[in-house]
Amino acid sequence: MPDVTAPAVLLRDVRLDRGGRSVLSGIDLSVPRGSVTAVLGPSGSGKSTLLSALTGELVPAAGTVEVFGQRVPTRMRELLELRKSIGVLLQGNGLLTDLTAGENIALPLRMHTKLPKPVIARLVAMKLQAVGLRAAGDLYPRELSGGMARRVALARALALDPPLMIYDEPLTGLDPIASGVIMSLIGRLNASLGLTSIIVTHHVHETLPVADHAIVIANGRIVFQGTPAELEASDDALVRQFLRGEPDGPIAFDRGDLAPMEAAR
Ligand SMILES: Nc1ncnc2c1ncn2[C@@H]1O[C@H](COP(=O)(O)OP(=O)(O)OP(=O)(O)O)[C@@H](O)[C@H]1O
C-alpha cells in the first residue's frame, strides 16, 4: 500500500558516483508533498546527478532514495511504472519537430494509455489551456517562440498528470519576460494541480519567489537547506559566494571548461 503521508522525495545518506568518482555524498533530503523546491549550486556541482537518482537513471552507490514512500526500483518494469508519476521538463525541450504541438503533447498519452482518440484530443486541449496556449495545438515547434516551445514541453510533461514534476534548468535560453511567464506557470500549476515540484536551476533570483524550499549543493554535498528567506539571510561563506556569483571563496569552481593553459594560471 502506498504511504500517503510519506514525503514526495526522501533521500537518506545517499552517495552518488559518476565515472568512478563520488559526485555527491552524505545527502539527506526530504521534499514535502505540495512544495516547490529549488535545487541550486554552481555548474558541475551535481544537480543533474541528483535528479537522475530520483528517476532511477542512476543507482546510488550508498543510501536510499524514495519517491512517494517507495524505494526507487532497479528493475526496469517497476521503474517504468514509477516514472509515469514523474514529469520531467528537460533543458532542450525535446519536442519532436515533425509533430505539431498537440501531437507532441498527445505522445505520452498514446504510448502509455489506451484512451480513445477523442478523449486524448480533449486532454491535449486541456493541457494546452493549462499552459496558456489554447490556440497553438496545430503549430509546429519551428513556428513557436522559445517561451511557447517551453510551455508546450511543460504541457507534454504534464500529460499523464504526474504528481511529481522535475524541471532541469527550465529558464535556459529564455529572455526575462518568457522566464517570468514560465516561473509563474510552474508555481501556479503546482498549486492548482496539487503537484510537488523540484526545480534545478542557476537562475536563483527568478526561482526563489516561487519556491517554498531551497537547497544549495557545492563541494559534493548539500551546504544549505531551508526557506528562500533563510537562504537570503544565510551568512554561510559557501552560500554567500554562490548567491553573489563570486569566483573566489570556499567553492572550488570546476575549471574544466577552460583551455588547459588558462586553467593552469
Ligand atoms: N555520465 C557521466 N560520467 C562521468 N562523469 C559525469 C557524468 N555526468 C556528470 N559527470 C560529472 O559529475 C559532476 C556533476 O555533474 P552534473 O551534471 O550533475 O552537475 P550540474 O550541477 O547539474 O552541472 P550544470 O549546472 O553545469 O548542469 C561533474 O563533475 C560532471 O563532470
The ligand as a MOL file (V3000), in Angstrom:
LIG
                    3D

  0  0  0     0  0            999 V3000
M  V30 BEGIN CTAB
M  V30 COUNTS 31 33 0 0 0
M  V30 BEGIN ATOM
M  V30 1 N 27.9740 10.4110 -17.3030 0
M  V30 2 C 28.9720 10.9350 -16.5710 0
M  V30 3 N 30.1670 10.3010 -16.4460 0
M  V30 4 C 31.1610 10.8220 -15.7200 0
M  V30 5 N 31.0780 11.9770 -15.0330 0
M  V30 6 C 29.9230 12.6510 -15.1120 0
M  V30 7 C 28.8080 12.1760 -15.8880 0
M  V30 8 N 27.7920 13.0610 -15.7660 0
M  V30 9 C 28.2460 14.0430 -14.9550 0
M  V30 10 N 29.5050 13.8020 -14.5610 0
M  V30 11 C 30.3260 14.6310 -13.6700 0
M  V30 12 O 29.6070 14.7580 -12.4630 0
M  V30 13 C 29.7400 16.0820 -11.9380 0
M  V30 14 C 28.3710 16.6600 -11.6940 0
M  V30 15 O 27.7200 16.8690 -12.9290 0
M  V30 16 P 26.2170 17.3770 -13.0170 0
M  V30 17 O 25.8580 17.4180 -14.4700 0
M  V30 18 O 25.3570 16.5740 -12.1190 0
M  V30 19 O 26.3490 18.8570 -12.4340 0
M  V30 20 P 25.3260 20.0590 -12.5090 0
M  V30 21 O 25.3620 20.7160 -11.1720 0
M  V30 22 O 23.9990 19.5830 -12.9890 0
M  V30 23 O 26.0140 20.9850 -13.5890 0
M  V30 24 P 25.3790 22.0570 -14.5850 0
M  V30 25 O 24.7840 23.1150 -13.7170 0
M  V30 26 O 26.5630 22.5460 -15.3490 0
M  V30 27 O 24.3680 21.3440 -15.4460 0
M  V30 28 C 30.5750 16.8550 -12.9390 0
M  V30 29 O 31.9050 16.8890 -12.4720 0
M  V30 30 C 30.4650 16.0540 -14.2030 0
M  V30 31 O 31.6460 16.1770 -14.9650 0
M  V30 END ATOM
M  V30 BEGIN BOND
M  V30 1 1 1 2
M  V30 2 1 2 3
M  V30 3 2 2 7
M  V30 4 2 3 4
M  V30 5 1 4 5
M  V30 6 2 5 6
M  V30 7 1 6 7
M  V30 8 1 6 10
M  V30 9 1 7 8
M  V30 10 2 8 9
M  V30 11 1 9 10
M  V30 12 1 10 11
M  V30 13 1 11 12
M  V30 14 1 11 30
M  V30 15 1 12 13
M  V30 16 1 13 14
M  V30 17 1 13 28
M  V30 18 1 14 15
M  V30 19 1 15 16
M  V30 20 2 16 17
M  V30 21 1 16 18
M  V30 22 1 16 19
M  V30 23 1 19 20
M  V30 24 2 20 21
M  V30 25 1 20 22
M  V30 26 1 20 23
M  V30 27 1 23 24
M  V30 28 2 24 25
M  V30 29 1 24 26
M  V30 30 1 24 27
M  V30 31 1 28 29
M  V30 32 1 28 30
M  V30 33 1 30 31
M  V30 END BOND
M  V30 END CTAB
M  END
